[in-house]
C-alpha cells in the first residue's frame, strides 16, 4: 500500500428536491453576482432551470446566464464565457449541467485570473486561484462535481487536455438523481462506462486491499444499477446509487493507497474525441478500455486476473474482457471504433493527438506505436 | 436511498514515515504554541514521541505536553488539561495517541471556549467553536481522526457521552500504520471489532446500494486483514488496509444515503464501560453486537439476512451471528459479558447507564427493559 494524502473539501448535497437549496448555499458564501453556466437547454425542459432561478431569486442573488456549452467542451466557448465573466466582475460561478458544463465553469473560474486560460493547460501546474465554484449536476459520469479537474478541447490543435489544482474543487455540489430519469438511455450507459473507467484507471495499478475492495464494490454497483435502469429508467434507488458511485469513483477515494492512476486509456480517448468530437467520452472509453486491457495485461497480470475473477467470475483476462464487452453490447453500447463512426484512416491522427496529451500510462508506459496498435485492435 | 449532505474537511496524511510532516502542517496553520495531548507513555517506546518532537522543533513550534489520558477517557482528566491549555493560551491542540487521546484533545479544544465543558455534553448541541485540532493516530479503532465526535466518561455519574459538531473535525490527521505493529494483539482485535461495529450501526438500517456495497467491502476487508495480522503482526499491507478501513468506517461515508445510524449498541456499550471502566470499548461491542442483532433481527429482517448471507455465507441470521462470534473467539476475543469480568448484579446499573445515554436505537427503539434483556442474553 502506497503512502497518500487525502482531502476533499467539496460539500455534497444529495437527493430528491435538493436543487432549491443552491441559493442559500451561495448566499452563505457571501456572493451576490453569479455566473450561471449551462448547456444547450435540456434543463429548460426538466424543471432544473426553474428550480435554480427560483432559488437564486429567493436568496436575492443576481444571475448572469451563459448558455451553449457542448459535449467535449471547447476552448473557444470557454474563452467567450471568461470574457463575459471578467467584464461583469462576477463573484462566483454556478455550473448547471453535466461534466462538460462543470468543466467549462471550472476553466472560466480559473480563467478570469489569467491572461490566457490555455497557458494553464500547457503549463500543467496546479491551479491555485479561481472564483468559488458551485455545481448542480444533471448527468452523473465525470465525477467533476467532487474533484479538482477539468478537461477542455482546443479544437484547432486537436488537443483535449486537463487542468487541475486545489482551487478547482467545487464548494458545494447538488446532486438530485431524480432529474436524471429523463436522460436518453445512451447517456446513462455512457455515464456508467465513464464511472467504470475511472475506477479501473486506479484499480489495475493494485495497492491497498481496502481501496481495491472499495473499487470492486463501486464496479459491481455500477453494473447492477445500470442493469436495473435498463429495465426501468424510473427506478430512483438505482439512479441514486449509480449517481453516488459515479461521484465516489473520481473524488480521490478510489485511488487512496494505489497511486495516481494509469490514465493512458483516458489519454487515448481524449485523442479520439478531440479528432472525432461526436464520439461521447464514455462511449469511447467503452471501446478503448477492453482493448487496452488485452494489450497491457502482461504488465501487471495479478491485477487483471483479479478483475476478471472478482468482477466477471472469469478464469482468464480474455474471458473477463469478453464479459465486459458483452455487457456493453447488452446495454446497446459500441465495442469497436467502427461502430462509433471512426474511419480507419483517422487512426494515426487519433494516436498522435492521444499520445500528445502526455498521459501515456504507468502500468505500461506506452509509445506512440503502442497507442496505434491499441487503436487498431479496437477498430473492428 | 435517503437524502444526505456529505462533507469532511479533514486532511489525511497516510503511510510510512509521515509523522515528521506534522510540524510543517501546524506551522502552515499559523500556530506557534501547541498543546500536545498524550496517553500513558507507549509513544515514548515506539519512536512516535521522538518523531513528533523533532518535527515540532524543526518547525520552531513550542510544545506544552500533557500526559496521562487513559482508555475510556474521563471528564476529570479533560478538565485538568483544559485548565492548563487555557492558562497557557495555546494556539492549537495536537493529539498523539488512539481514540481516547484524540477525543480528550477534541474536548479540550472545545473546552477552552466554555465555562463548563460538561455542559456541552448535556446540551447535545453542535460544537461550533474549538481550537484547531491536529492528530497523530497510533491505534486505529474509533475513527476519531477523521470525524467530528468525541466521547468522554463522567465517572461520578456513570455517564459516557458524546459531543459533536463542525468545529471538532481535525484539520490534519497523520496515520502511520507501521507504528501500530508493536501493539498488543488484543488492541488490534478490539480496534477491528470497533471498526466492524461502526459499519454495522449504519449497515443494518439499509439504504442505497452504493453505500451498502461499500460497507460490505469494509467489513470483509477488516475480517481478512485481521486474520492476516493474527498470522503475522508485521504484515504492513494488512496493517495499513485495516487502518484505512477503520478511518473510512466512521468518517461519514459509511452512512451516506442510509441515515444517521442506529447506535443503540454503542449506547449500551457506553453504559457498560462507564460502569466497568476496565472493559475496552471494542471488546464490549464484540459481546453486545451479536446479542443486539439476535434481539432486533425482526425489526429489519432483510438487512440482517443480507449481512448473514453476504458476510458469512450463512442462510440464517442465527448462523451469521454464530459465525461472527466464532471469528471473535478465533481472534482470542470475548463473546460473553462474563468473560469480560462483568458480574451479573451489575447488569441493572449498566442498563440504566446505557439507556441514559439517550441513544436507544432507530431500527428498533429500545426500552430499558429491552436493554436489560439484551444484556442478560449476552451474559454467559
Interface residues (C-beta under 8 A of the other chain):
Chain A: X1 X2 X3 X4 X5 X6 X7 X8 X9 X10 X11 X12 X13 X14 X15 X16 X18 X208 X209 X210 X211 X213 X214 X216 X217 X218 X220 X221 X224 X225 X236 X237 X238 X240 X241 X242 X244 X245 X248 X253 X256 X257
Chain B: X1 X2 X3 X4 X5 X6 X7 X8 X9 X10 X11 X12 X13 X14 X15 X16 X18 X208 X209 X210 X211 X213 X214 X216 X217 X218 X220 X221 X224 X225 X236 X237 X238 X240 X241 X242 X244 X245 X248 X253 X256 X257
